[in-house]
Amino acid sequence: MDSTRRDRLESFVALLKNEGRHAVLGLDCGPGADGLHFVQFGIHFTGVDRSEENIHIARAHGLEASVAGPVSLPFADAAFSSVWAVDALSGLAPEEWDDVVRELGRVAEPGAPIAVVLPVPDPRGRGEGFTVLRSPA
């Protein structure tokens, strides 16, 4: 894991601990490296990814994970106290971003922190911005 990603993850974990949040949905969780980090700090992790292979690996690591896409998540409204979605928008067309963010807001409880990276095109190579959104109250 690169140092920038680790810094973002540790910052988000600290925010969750500070706010007394004990669970996180990991969108586009991959094989579960970030999920293991959350679990190491006592935060329950539920991951989703479009890749069955990634979900198989995440489950082999003992994580709760299922196959799902970012626009139609198989969870009830307000099911999660936080969302880690730093990879969710990469690779998607900009016109799809609003639908994904809206879905994240749906599954997050009111006021929940939602970590995303906004992939903003930049010809100098600095094409992303990490931010923590809040689900609508």
Beta strands, then each sheet from edge to edge (+ up, - down):
strand 1: 23-27
strand 2: 44-49
strand 3: 64-67
strand 4: 83-85
strand 5: 113-118
strand 6: 129-134
sheet 1: 3+ 2+ 1+ 4+ 5+ 6-
end
